[in-house]
Amino acid sequence: MKRSLFFGILLITSVVLWAQVDGSATRKIRAGALQSHFTAYGSERAWTGSYYAGMIWPADYDLQDNAVIKRSWLACDNFTDARGIHFDKYGIYFALDDVGRTLFPMRLDQSAKSELPTVYVDGNDINSIYNRDIDRYDPDQIADRIVTNVVNTSMGLTMTRRIYAFSQQYHDNYFIKEFIFKNTGNADYDDEIELNADLKGVYVSWGVRYSVSRDGARFLNGQSWGKHTVVTRRGETYPDHYTEVLTESTPLASLDWLRAAFAWLGQDKTRSYDTIGSPAVTYNGRLTAVQHAGIVTLHVDKSVDDRDDDPHQPSVLGWHAGDTYPGKGGLVAGSMNELYTMLQGNPYQGKGGTDRFDETYLPQVTNQADPFTIHGDEGGTNIWFVYGPFDIPFGDSIRIVEAEGVSGLSQVMANKIGKRWKQAYLNSNDKGPFELPDGSTTDNKDVFKNMWTFTGKDSIMMTFSRAKRNFDSGMSIPQPPEPPALFDVASGGDKIFLSWQASPSESENDFGGYRIFRAVGKPDTTYQEIFACGAGTDHPQLVYEYQDKSPQRGFPYYYYIVAFNDGSNNTSGVTNPSGPLMSSRFFSRGTEPAFLKRQPGEALSAIRVVPNPYNISAREFNFANEPNKITFYNIPAYCDIKIYTERGDLIKTIQHRDGSGDASWDAVTSSRQVAVSGVYIAYIEVTRDYMNSKGVTLYKKGDHTLRKFVIIR
């Protein structure tokens, strides 16, 4: 038996009975750069009522959701249900509407290896809202997070799925997903066993669709549900290579035997420009959809009697039209037969295949067809996996393990490439030269943009390689140190104070120290390291301190802290690059800002409005990453600022109560409308008497003044 199989054995031999849970209940994993939610009924439809949310990568930035839907099916041959009704073929579709009819969620919970650090920003407990994600702590588990989900089905086949997530920096952009399908005979919520027959010809299948990504979909029609998603596959030669050992130094070109399928954003035929990467054409051109998302198969039991990996599974691996499938709206006897035929490898209505979709239909780097037009389904294109057929006797089980991940071009490079593309887009005479990833050049801006976007294909295959190496090692990847137990950020008058408690890992021989990173303007941006220190070796410190004296007034600052080791536990280069490891930045991120607090103004005459005038054409030069910000300086410690239009309409009231000398406005009215061009009047009224440190009263409650300012859009 392979070493990688050890962590699933207990699940094969036993099933724990749990009380039923709400089918719509979710648990969210937020340990690394890939973050998502998982639903109690056993599959995920990422619709929130306003957007398809989930599979967020990179989670440092806003609008990076990639999930749309995971359509999951079970089917078997020659089945008699608990009512005694016989079916030539029997199928189940995992949908929330079928909870209580064919799906019976029994368990959904999440365990964590360690408790979240406490993170304060000016006294606000940032991590407190995330504690509800965790149901229990298990210091002996290897993964940082494990979500466990158990669902009984009317087939009597109970699915136990476990999602393993890691915070280690080279393994935090994928989830390992283990599925145990056991013939328990339990076909409903209670403990009674309704069925005891063997299950024959069992298929397990899913079609997964990605938007890749939410940010990019803002610029394209229908991409929020994946209308223009491209799918490809790998692994045609897996049986010839599956015994090979992968390492970090294995050439990328040698990874295409891995059993994988992944997706990215293609061409939107309604657009006149090349949409690969979804450049923000109406803004600065940055690439908003560089994500490549997909699934790799890590293990499939050959049978209930042979737990070795079956190199000929999945039995179907390819692509399928997104909204074209049997039994849409509920599986009935006729559509169950159609489903079974589809899972045998016959695309429904011919709208699918096992070839490499992109290489067959979209072979050019530019001028590509809109992918949905290939099969005609405006629902987009799904990744299509089928496992089976399996015979599963009563009491036996089959185990399947996959990894699902997202990778692609970094945000820094996405901005750089996109802005250069936009420059050429606006100037038809700009022929570069444009440097390509391999160091060569081109005079075609679209080739330049697309070749850089397509480096995501190598990135996602490297992600799948690391997931496989992690799994093959028994999930024994080198571990980073734990983060500090507490991180406290406090705004000050001339500096921002940072303090933290020692990491629980500080006593370990390989412990290195701490690093602090900072972003300016918003948390959704690139962070820079501003401080590093070692540990207190001879006399370990209970609390460390650092004073950030470089901030400027009027700007918000965001911080996180990591602990790092010296890399002596990470030297083999087998599961990931060797060298030092850091705790996850997502454990200690301060998602609220700290500021330099200006002293209150000493006279109403000193109040200033900055910028004045506010001109949208110069907004990038006003406040870093806060283009709509207007600030009132030297104001009283406690006051109300009422903003009126020139004709006297009150559009915003700012209640200033923190005792400092400045307050800001985002140029949005109380009714959530953007303030239009015009002259505005700020009425500032003191709400509390205020004395300076010498006891001199500077102003009294009721004192007031006016300031005019201009907005130009």
C-alpha positions in Angstrom: 0.0 0.0 0.0 1.3 3.4 -0.9 2.3 5.8 1.9 0.0 8.4 0.5 -3.0 6.3 1.3 -2.7 6.2 5.0 -4.9 9.2 6.0 -8.0 7.7 4.3 -8.0 4.2 5.8 -10.1 4.9 8.8 -12.8 6.4 6.6 -13.0 3.3 4.6 -13.6 1.0 7.5 -16.1 3.0 9.5 -18.8 5.7 9.2 -19.7 8.0 12.0 -23.4 8.8 12.4 -24.2 12.5 12.7 -27.4 14.5 13.1 -28.7 16.1 9.9 -27.6 19.6 9.0 -29.2 22.4 6.9 -28.4 21.7 3.3 -27.5 25.3 2.6 -25.0 25.5 5.5 -21.4 26.4 4.5 -17.9 26.5 6.0 -15.3 28.9 4.6 -11.6 28.2 4.4 -9.5 31.3 4.8 -6.0 29.9 5.5 -4.1 30.9 2.4 -4.1 32.6 -1.0 -6.9 30.4 -2.2 -10.1 30.8 -0.2 -13.6 29.4 -0.7 -16.7 28.0 0.9 -18.1 24.4 0.9 -21.8 23.5 1.2 -23.5 20.9 3.3 -25.4 19.2 0.5 -22.2 18.0 -1.1 -21.5 20.2 -4.0 -21.2 24.0 -4.7 -23.3 26.4 -6.7 -21.5 29.7 -6.0 -24.5 32.0 -6.7 -25.0 34.5 -3.9 -28.0 36.3 -5.4 -25.7 39.0 -6.9 -22.6 37.2 -8.0 -21.0 33.8 -8.3 -18.5 33.8 -5.3 -15.9 31.4 -4.3 -12.5 29.9 -5.2 -11.0 33.3 -4.5 -7.4 33.7 -5.8 -5.3 35.7 -5.0 -7.3 36.4 -1.9 -5.1 39.5 -1.2 -7.1 41.4 -3.7 -10.8 42.3 -4.2 -13.0 40.6 -6.9 -10.9 37.6 -7.5 -13.7 35.0 -7.3 -13.5 32.2 -9.9 -16.2 29.7 -9.0 -19.5 29.4 -10.8 -20.9 25.9 -10.2 -20.0 22.3 -9.6 -22.5 19.9 -11.1 -22.1 16.5 -9.3 -23.8 13.2 -10.2 -24.0 9.7 -9.0 -25.4 6.9 -11.2 -25.7 3.1 -11.0 -27.1 0.2 -12.9 -30.1 -2.0 -12.1 -31.2 -0.4 -8.8 -34.2 -0.9 -6.5 -34.9 2.0 -4.2 -36.2 2.0 -0.6 -39.8 2.0 -1.8 -39.2 -1.2 -3.9 -39.3 0.7 -7.2 -36.9 -0.7 -9.7 -34.8 1.4 -12.2 -32.8 0.1 -15.1 -30.5 3.1 -14.4 -30.6 5.3 -11.3 -29.1 8.8 -11.1 -28.7 11.5 -8.5 -27.9 15.2 -9.1 -26.4 17.2 -6.2 -28.7 20.2 -6.0 -30.0 22.2 -3.0 -33.6 21.6 -4.2 -33.1 17.8 -3.8 -32.1 18.0 -0.1 -34.5 15.8 1.8 -35.5 13.9 -1.4 -32.4 12.3 -2.7 -29.7 14.1 -0.6 -29.5 14.0 3.2 -26.7 16.1 4.6 -25.5 14.7 7.9 -22.3 16.6 8.8 -20.5 19.8 7.9 -17.7 21.1 10.1 -14.2 22.6 10.0 -11.2 21.8 12.2 -8.1 23.9 12.5 -4.6 23.0 13.5 -4.2 26.0 15.7 -6.2 29.0 16.9 -6.3 32.2 14.9 -4.0 35.0 16.2 -5.7 37.9 17.8 -5.3 41.0 15.6 -6.2 44.5 16.9 -6.3 47.7 14.8 -7.0 50.6 17.1 -8.8 48.3 19.5 -11.0 46.5 16.9 -10.6 42.7 16.9 -10.1 42.0 13.2 -10.1 38.2 13.4 -13.1 37.8 15.7 -15.6 37.4 12.8 -13.5 34.5 11.4 -13.6 32.4 14.5 -17.1 31.2 13.5 -15.5 29.3 10.6 -13.9 26.9 13.0 -15.8 24.2 14.9 -12.9 22.6 16.7 -9.1 22.6 17.0 -6.8 19.6 16.4 -3.1 20.2 16.9 -2.3 16.8 15.6 -3.7 17.3 12.1 -1.3 18.0 9.3 -3.4 20.4 7.2 -4.1 23.9 8.5 -7.8 23.4 7.8 -10.0 20.4 7.2 -13.6 20.6 6.2 -15.6 17.4 6.7 -18.9 16.8 4.9 -21.1 13.7 5.0 -24.1 13.2 2.8 -26.4 10.2 2.7 -28.1 9.6 -0.7 -31.3 7.8 -1.8 -29.0 5.3 -3.5 -27.7 4.2 -0.1 -24.3 5.4 -1.1 -22.9 7.8 1.6 -20.4 10.4 0.5 -17.8 11.6 2.9 -15.6 14.4 1.5 -12.7 16.0 3.3 -11.2 19.2 2.0 -7.6 19.8 3.2 -6.1 23.3 3.0 -2.5 24.5 3.7 -1.0 27.8 4.6 2.5 27.0 3.6 3.5 29.5 0.9 4.1 27.0 -1.8 0.9 25.0 -1.2 -1.7 27.6 -0.3 -3.4 27.9 -3.7 -5.0 24.5 -3.9 -7.3 22.2 -1.9 -6.8 18.5 -1.7 -10.3 16.9 -1.8 -10.8 13.3 -0.6 -14.0 11.5 -1.4 -15.2 8.2 0.1 -18.3 6.7 -1.4 -19.4 3.9 0.9 -22.4 1.6 0.3 -24.0 2.1 3.8 -27.5 1.4 2.7 -28.6 4.5 4.6 -31.0 6.2 2.2 -32.3 9.0 4.5 -31.5 11.0 7.6 -32.2 8.4 10.4 -29.8 5.6 11.5 -32.0 2.9 10.1 -30.5 1.0 7.1 -33.0 0.9 4.3 -31.0 -0.9 1.6 -28.6 -3.8 1.8 -28.0 -4.7 -1.9 -24.7 -4.4 -3.8 -24.4 -1.4 -6.1 -23.4 -2.2 -9.7 -21.9 0.0 -12.4 -21.5 3.0 -10.1 -20.3 6.3 -11.8 -19.2 9.4 -10.0 -19.0 12.6 -12.1 -18.9 16.3 -12.0 -18.8 19.2 -14.4 -17.1 22.3 -12.9 -17.3 25.8 -14.4 -15.3 28.8 -13.6 -15.7 32.5 -14.3 -11.9 33.2 -14.2 -12.5 35.8 -12.8 -15.1 38.1 -11.2 -12.9 41.1 -11.8 -12.5 40.3 -15.5 -16.2 39.5 -15.9 -17.0 43.2 -15.2 -15.7 44.0 -18.7 -17.3 41.1 -20.6 -20.9 40.1 -21.4 -21.9 36.9 -19.6 -18.6 36.0 -18.1 -20.0 36.1 -14.6 -21.4 32.7 -15.3 -18.4 31.6 -17.5 -19.9 32.2 -20.9 -16.5 32.7 -22.5 -14.5 30.2 -20.5 -12.0 27.9 -22.3 -11.3 24.4 -21.0 -8.4 22.2 -21.8 -7.1 18.9 -20.5 -3.9 17.0 -19.8 -2.9 13.4 -18.8 -3.5 11.4 -22.0 -0.2 9.5 -21.3 -0.7 9.1 -17.5 -0.5 5.3 -17.6 3.0 5.6 -19.1 4.3 7.9 -16.5 2.3 7.5 -13.2 5.2 5.7 -11.4 7.6 8.6 -12.0 8.7 10.7 -9.1 8.2 14.5 -9.4 10.4 17.1 -7.7 10.5 20.9 -7.8 13.2 20.6 -10.5 11.1 18.5 -12.9 10.8 20.5 -16.1 7.4 22.1 -16.7 7.2 20.6 -20.1 7.3 17.2 -18.4 4.2 17.7 -16.3 1.5 17.3 -19.0 1.0 13.6 -18.2 -0.8 14.6 -14.9 -4.5 13.9 -15.1 -5.8 17.4 -15.1 -8.2 19.9 -16.7 -8.2 23.6 -16.3 -9.9 26.7 -17.5 -9.3 30.4 -18.3 -11.1 33.3 -19.9 -11.3 33.4 -23.7 -12.6 35.7 -26.4 -15.9 37.6 -26.1 -17.2 37.9 -29.6 -19.2 41.1 -28.7 -16.0 43.0 -28.1 -13.9 44.6 -30.9 -10.6 44.0 -29.0 -8.8 40.9 -28.0 -10.2 39.9 -24.6 -7.7 37.3 -23.4 -6.8 38.4 -19.9 -9.7 40.8 -19.9 -7.7 44.0 -20.1 -9.5 46.9 -18.3 -9.8 48.7 -21.6 -11.9 51.6 -20.1 -9.4 52.2 -17.3 -5.6 51.6 -17.3 -5.5 48.3 -19.2 -4.5 46.1 -16.3 -5.2 42.5 -16.9 -8.2 41.5 -14.7 -8.5 37.8 -15.6 -5.2 36.0 -15.5 -6.5 33.1 -13.4 -6.2 29.5 -14.6 -8.4 27.3 -12.4 -8.9 23.5 -12.5 -8.6 20.0 -11.0 -6.0 17.3 -11.0 -6.8 13.7 -10.1 -4.4 12.3 -7.4 -5.8 8.9 -6.7 -8.6 6.5 -7.7 -9.0 3.1 -6.1 -8.9 0.3 -8.7 -11.7 -1.5 -6.9 -13.0 -2.2 -3.4 -10.4 -4.9 -3.1 -7.5 -3.0 -4.6 -6.6 0.3 -3.1 -3.8 1.1 -5.5 -4.2 4.0 -7.9 -5.9 3.1 -11.1 -3.9 4.8 -13.9 -6.9 4.4 -16.3 -9.1 6.7 -14.2 -10.9 9.0 -14.7 -12.8 7.1 -17.3 -13.8 10.4 -18.9 -11.7 13.6 -18.7 -12.4 16.6 -20.9 -15.0 19.3 -21.4 -18.8 19.6 -21.8 -21.3 22.4 -22.6 -22.2 24.1 -19.3 -26.0 24.0 -19.2 -26.6 21.1 -21.5 -27.1 17.9 -19.4 -29.7 15.3 -18.7 -32.5 15.8 -16.2 -32.1 19.6 -16.0 -34.6 20.5 -13.3 -34.7 17.1 -11.7 -33.8 13.5 -12.6 -36.7 11.3 -13.7 -36.5 7.7 -15.1 -36.0 8.7 -18.7 -33.3 11.3 -17.9 -31.6 8.8 -15.6 -31.0 6.6 -18.6 -29.6 9.6 -20.5 -27.4 10.5 -17.6 -26.0 7.0 -17.4 -25.2 7.1 -21.1 -23.5 10.4 -20.7 -21.4 9.2 -17.8 -20.3 6.2 -19.9 -18.5 8.8 -22.0 -21.1 10.0 -24.5 -21.4 13.8 -24.4 -25.0 14.8 -24.0 -26.4 16.0 -27.3 -22.9 15.7 -28.6 -21.8 18.9 -26.8 -18.6 17.7 -25.2 -15.3 16.0 -25.8 -12.1 14.5 -24.4 -9.7 16.4 -26.7 -7.8 19.5 -25.8 -10.5 22.1 -26.5 -8.1 25.0 -27.1 -5.7 23.1 -29.3 -8.5 21.7 -31.4 -10.7 24.8 -31.8 -8.6 27.8 -30.7 -5.1 27.1 -32.0 -4.1 30.7 -32.6 -2.6 33.0 -30.0 -4.9 35.8 -31.1 -8.1 36.1 -33.2 -9.7 33.2 -31.4 -13.3 32.2 -31.6 -15.7 32.8 -28.7 -15.5 29.4 -26.9 -19.2 29.0 -26.3 -19.9 29.2 -30.1 -18.0 25.9 -30.6 -20.9 24.0 -28.9 -23.6 26.6 -28.9 -24.3 26.6 -25.2 -24.3 30.2 -23.8 -23.9 28.6 -20.3 -20.2 28.3 -21.1 -18.0 25.2 -20.8 -17.5 22.9 -17.9 -14.5 20.7 -17.0 -15.9 17.2 -17.2 -14.7 14.3 -14.9 -16.2 10.8 -14.7 -14.9 8.0 -12.4 -16.1 4.4 -12.7 -17.8 2.1 -13.3 -17.4 0.6 -9.8 -19.1 -2.4 -8.2 -19.5 -1.5 -4.5 -20.9 -4.3 -2.4 -22.9 -3.5 0.7 -20.4 -2.2 3.4 -17.6 -1.5 0.9 -16.3 1.8 -0.5 -14.3 3.5 -3.2 -11.9 6.4 -2.6 -11.1 9.2 -5.0 -8.7 12.1 -4.3 -8.3 15.3 -6.3 -6.8 18.7 -5.9 -8.5 21.9 -7.1 -6.4 25.0 -7.5 -6.0 28.4 -9.1 -2.8 30.1 -10.4 -1.7 32.5 -13.0 0.2 35.7 -13.6 1.0 37.8 -10.5 -1.0 41.0 -9.9 2.2 43.0 -10.3 2.9 41.5 -13.7 -0.8 41.7 -14.7 -0.7 45.5 -14.1 2.6 45.9 -15.9 1.6 43.9 -19.0 -1.9 45.3 -19.2 -0.8 48.9 -18.9 1.8 48.4 -21.7 -0.9 46.8 -23.9 -3.3 49.7 -23.2 -0.6 52.2 -24.3 -0.3 50.4 -27.7 -4.1 50.0 -27.9 -4.4 53.8 -27.8 -1.6 54.3 -30.4 -1.9 52.1 -33.5 1.6 53.1 -34.5 3.1 51.6 -31.4 4.7 48.3 -32.5 6.8 47.8 -29.5 9.0 45.8 -29.5 7.2 43.9 -26.8 9.2 41.4 -24.7 7.7 37.9 -24.4 8.1 35.5 -21.5 10.9 33.6 -23.2 12.9 36.8 -23.8 12.1 37.1 -27.5 10.1 40.1 -28.8 7.1 40.8 -31.0 5.5 43.8 -32.6 2.0 42.6 -31.9 0.5 43.9 -28.7 -2.1 41.1 -28.5 0.5 38.4 -28.9 2.4 40.1 -26.1 -0.6 40.2 -23.8 -1.8 36.7 -24.5 1.5 35.0 -24.3 2.0 36.5 -20.8 -1.5 35.5 -19.8 -1.0 32.0 -21.0 2.0 31.5 -18.7 -0.8 30.6 -16.3 -0.9 27.2 -18.0 2.5 26.4 -16.7 1.6 28.0 -13.3 -1.5 25.8 -12.8 0.4 22.6 -13.9 3.1 23.5 -11.3 0.4 23.9 -8.7 -1.0 20.4 -9.6 2.5 19.0 -9.4 3.0 20.4 -5.9 -0.4 19.1 -4.9 0.5 15.6 -6.1 3.9 15.7 -4.4 2.2 16.8 -1.2 -0.3 13.9 -1.4 2.4 11.4 -2.3 4.4 12.4 0.7 1.4 11.7 3.0 0.9 15.4 3.3 4.1 15.8 5.2 5.3 19.0 3.5 7.8 21.2 5.5 5.9 23.4 7.9 6.3 27.1 8.5 6.3 28.5 12.1 3.1 29.6 13.7 2.3 33.3 13.6 2.5 35.5 16.7 -0.4 34.8 19.0 -1.3 38.6 19.1 -0.6 41.5 16.7 -1.7 45.0 17.9 -1.7 48.0 15.6 -2.4 51.4 17.2 -2.6 54.8 15.5 -0.5 57.6 17.0 0.1 61.3 16.7 3.5 61.1 15.0 3.9 57.3 14.5 2.0 54.0 14.3 2.7 51.6 17.2 3.0 47.9 16.4 3.4 45.2 19.0 3.1 41.4 19.1 3.4 38.4 21.3 5.9 35.7 20.6 5.1 32.9 18.2 4.4 29.6 19.8 7.2 28.2 17.5 9.8 30.5 18.9 11.3 27.8 21.1 12.0 25.6 18.0 15.6 25.3 16.8 14.9 26.6 13.3 13.0 29.7 14.3 14.2 32.8 12.5 12.2 35.8 13.6 9.6 38.2 12.4 8.8 40.4 9.4 6.3 43.2 9.1 4.7 44.2 5.9 2.8 47.4 5.1 0.4 48.7 2.3 -0.7 52.3 1.8 -4.2 53.4 0.8 -6.0 50.1 0.8 -5.4 46.4 1.7 -6.1 45.4 -1.8 -2.6 46.2 -3.1 1.0 45.2 -2.9 2.6 45.1 0.5 6.3 46.1 1.2 8.4 44.7 4.0 9.3 47.5 6.4 10.8 45.7 9.4 12.5 42.4 10.3 14.0 41.1 13.5 15.2 37.9 15.1 13.8 36.2 18.2 14.9 36.9 21.7 17.1 33.8 22.0 18.7 34.2 25.5 15.7 35.8 27.1 12.6 35.2 25.0 10.4 38.2 24.9 6.7 38.1 25.8 6.0 41.2 23.7 7.8 42.8 20.8 7.4 46.4 19.7 8.1 48.4 16.6 7.3 52.0 15.9 6.6 52.9 12.3 7.7 56.6 12.0 7.5 56.9 8.2 3.7 57.3 7.6 2.4 60.6 6.3 -0.7 62.2 7.6 -4.0 61.7 5.7 -3.1 58.2 4.4 -4.4 54.9 5.7 -1.8 52.1 6.5 -2.4 48.4 6.6 -0.1 45.9 8.2 0.5 42.2 8.6 3.2 40.2 10.5 4.7 36.8 9.8 7.1 34.5 11.6 9.8 32.8 9.6 12.3 30.0 10.1 15.8 29.5 8.7 14.8 26.8 6.2 16.7 24.0 7.8 13.5 21.9 7.8 13.1 22.5 4.1 16.1 21.4 2.2 15.1 18.4 0.0 13.4 20.3 -2.9 11.0 17.4 -3.3 7.6 18.9 -2.3 8.5 22.6 -2.9 11.5 25.0 -3.3 14.0 24.7 -0.4 14.7 27.6 1.9 13.0 29.6 4.7 9.3 29.4 5.2 6.9 32.0 6.6 3.6 31.8 8.4 0.6 32.8 6.4 0.0 36.5 5.9 -3.8 35.8 6.0 -3.6 34.9 9.7 -2.4 38.3 10.8 -3.7 40.8 8.2 -5.1 44.0 9.6 -7.9 44.6 7.1 -8.8 47.9 8.8 -6.4 51.0 8.5 -4.3 52.8 11.0 -3.5 56.5 10.6 -1.3 59.2 11.9 -3.8 61.2 14.0 -3.4 64.9 13.4 -3.8 67.1 16.5 -7.1 69.0 16.5 -7.1 72.5 14.9 -6.6 75.4 17.3 -8.9 77.7 15.4 -11.8 77.4 13.0 -10.0 79.7 10.6 -7.3 77.0 10.1 -9.6 74.4 8.5 -8.6 73.4 5.0 -10.2 71.1 2.3 -7.8 69.0 0.4 -7.7 68.7 -2.6 -9.6 71.8 -3.6 -10.6 71.7 -6.3 -11.0 68.0 -6.6 -10.4 67.1 -10.2 -11.1 63.5 -11.4 -8.4 63.8 -14.1 -5.8 64.2 -11.3 -7.3 61.8 -8.8 -4.4 59.3 -9.0 -2.1 62.1 -7.7 -4.2 63.0 -4.7 -4.2 60.1 -2.2 -2.5 56.8 -3.0 -5.0 54.1 -3.8 -7.9 56.4 -2.6 -8.8 58.3 -5.8 -12.1 59.6 -4.5 -10.9 60.9 -1.2 -11.5 64.5 0.0 -10.0 65.4 3.4 -10.9 68.1 6.0 -7.7 69.2 7.9 -7.3 71.1 11.2 -10.9 70.5 12.2 -12.1 70.6 15.8 -11.7 67.5 17.9 -15.5 66.9 18.0 -17.7 68.3 15.3 -20.3 67.6 12.6 -19.4 68.3 9.0 -22.5 68.8 6.8 -22.0 69.0 3.1 -24.4 71.0 1.0 -24.8 71.6 -2.7 -24.6 75.2 -3.9 -28.4 75.4 -3.9 -28.6 74.2 -0.3 -29.4 70.5 -0.5 -27.8 68.5 2.4 -26.1 65.5 0.8 -23.8 64.1 3.5 -23.2 64.4 7.3 -19.9 63.3 8.8 -20.0 62.9 12.6 -16.4 63.4 13.7 -15.9 62.0 17.2 -12.3 60.5 17.5 -10.6 63.7 18.9 -8.2 64.1 16.0 -7.8 67.0 13.6 -8.9 65.5 10.3 -11.8 63.6 8.6 -12.3 62.3 5.1 -15.1 61.9 2.6 -15.3 59.5 -0.3 -17.3 61.9 -2.4 -20.4 59.7 -2.2 -23.7 61.1 -0.9 -25.8 59.6 1.9 -28.0 58.1 -0.8 -24.9 56.4 -2.3 -24.7 58.6 -5.3 -21.4 59.9 -6.6 -21.1 63.7 -6.1 -21.3 65.4 -9.4 -19.4 68.4 -10.7 -20.2 71.7 -8.9 -19.5 74.0 -5.9 -20.1 72.5 -2.4 -20.4 74.1 1.0 -19.1 72.4 4.1 -20.7 73.6 7.3 -18.6 72.6 10.3 -20.2 72.8 13.8 -18.5 72.1 17.1 -20.3 69.5 19.1 -18.3 69.6 22.4 -16.2 72.3 24.2 -12.5 71.7 23.7 -9.5 72.9 25.8 -5.8 72.5 24.8 -3.2 71.0 27.1 -2.8 74.4 28.8 -6.4 74.5 29.8 -7.3 77.2 27.3 -10.7 76.8 25.6 -10.2 76.8 21.9 -13.8 76.6 20.8 -17.2 75.8 22.3 -20.1 73.7 21.4 -22.1 75.4 18.7 -19.2 77.4 17.2 -19.3 77.0 13.4 -17.8 78.0 10.1 -18.1 77.4 6.4 -15.8 76.2 3.7 -16.4 76.1 -0.1 -14.8 73.5 -2.3 -15.2 72.4 -5.9 -15.6 69.0 -7.6 -14.7 68.7 -11.3 -15.7 65.4 -13.1 
